[in-house]
Amino acid sequence: MKNTPRFFTIGEAAKRCGVATSTLRFYESKGLIHSIRTHGNQRRFLAATLRTISVIRAAQKVGVSLEEIKLALKALPDGRQPTQKDWVKMSKKWADTLDQRILELQRLKGNLDSCIGCGCLSLKSCQLFNPNDEAALNGTGPRYLIDGAPKKQE
């Protein structure tokens, strides 16, 4: 007996993956997942699509953007669903990106702590909002209030 593909309605797929049906429609609109349509124009998702939805959710949970997820999924041969081996490869790449983000957030936190720690919130010496007193290049006065963020003079 030939194996026939198994399909899920949008409600069944949403329930199995723990998401709202609107989430699946959104993922589909972004090209992350695909469905087929019945003669009555109802969405049907291949069972294998549930794995893709799970990959998307897991990646989002750790801070991977939908654009990064989309690029990783498009890199799969013939648009196939991700395998365990694919997940390992994707997660290693994303781990490097997340490490860079963590370092940047730690740097920002350090600057924020020093800013709060000094108590003055001085725009002359604040490493968070005005590193190296860049605002001074545009003259005196409340430049942030008048012009927005300061621009360096050339």
SVG drawing of the C-alpha trace seen along z (x, -y; Angstrom):
<svg xmlns="http://www.w3.org/2000/svg" viewBox="-16 -77 52 79">
<polyline fill="none" stroke="black" stroke-width="0.4" points="0.0,0.0 1.4,-3.4 2.0,-6.0 -0.3,-8.9 0.8,-12.3 -0.9,-13.4 -2.5,-16.9 -3.7,-19.1 -6.2,-21.9 -5.0,-25.2 -6.7,-24.6 -5.2,-21.2 -1.7,-22.4 -2.0,-25.4 -3.2,-23.2 -0.4,-20.6 2.3,-23.4 0.8,-25.5 0.2,-28.6 -2.7,-30.7 -4.1,-30.2 -3.2,-33.8 0.4,-32.9 0.4,-30.3 -1.2,-32.7 1.5,-35.2 4.3,-32.7 2.8,-31.8 2.5,-35.4 6.2,-35.8 7.1,-32.8 8.3,-30.7 5.7,-27.9 3.4,-26.9 0.0,-25.3 -2.1,-23.8 -5.7,-24.8 -8.7,-22.5 -11.4,-23.0 -13.2,-25.0 -10.1,-27.3 -9.2,-25.9 -5.6,-25.7 -4.0,-22.3 -0.5,-21.8 1.6,-18.8 2.5,-16.9 6.2,-17.7 5.3,-21.4 4.8,-21.0 8.5,-20.4 9.2,-23.7 6.8,-25.5 8.5,-24.0 11.9,-25.1 10.6,-28.7 9.1,-28.8 12.3,-27.4 14.5,-29.9 12.2,-32.8 12.3,-31.9 16.0,-32.4 15.9,-35.7 16.5,-34.7 14.7,-37.1 12.2,-35.9 14.5,-37.1 17.3,-34.9 15.0,-32.0 13.7,-32.5 17.3,-32.6 18.1,-29.3 15.0,-27.6 15.6,-28.8 19.1,-27.3 17.6,-23.8 17.8,-21.7 14.6,-21.6 12.7,-23.5 12.5,-20.4 11.5,-20.4 14.5,-20.7 15.9,-17.5 17.7,-17.1 21.0,-17.5 19.7,-20.8 18.7,-22.0 22.1,-21.4 23.7,-23.4 21.2,-26.2 21.5,-26.4 25.3,-26.6 25.1,-29.5 22.5,-31.3 24.5,-30.7 27.4,-32.8 24.9,-35.6 23.4,-35.3 26.8,-35.4 27.5,-38.7 24.2,-40.2 24.9,-39.1 28.3,-40.9 26.7,-44.0 24.0,-44.0 26.6,-43.5 28.5,-46.5 25.3,-48.6 24.5,-47.4 27.9,-48.4 27.5,-51.9 24.0,-52.1 25.3,-51.0 28.1,-53.6 25.6,-56.3 23.2,-55.5 26.0,-55.0 27.4,-58.6 23.9,-60.1 24.5,-63.2 23.1,-61.9 25.5,-64.5 25.4,-64.6 29.0,-65.9 30.4,-62.8 27.6,-60.2 29.1,-57.2 25.6,-55.9 24.0,-58.8 27.1,-61.0 30.3,-59.0 33.4,-61.1 31.2,-64.3 30.1,-64.1 27.3,-66.6 29.9,-69.4 30.8,-69.3 27.5,-71.0 27.9,-73.9 26.4,-74.7 22.9,-74.3 20.3,-71.6 21.1,-70.0 19.1,-66.8 16.0,-68.9 16.6,-71.3 18.0,-69.1 17.5,-65.5 20.5,-63.3 23.8,-65.2 25.5,-65.0 29.3,-65.2 30.6,-68.2 32.8,-67.5"/>
</svg>
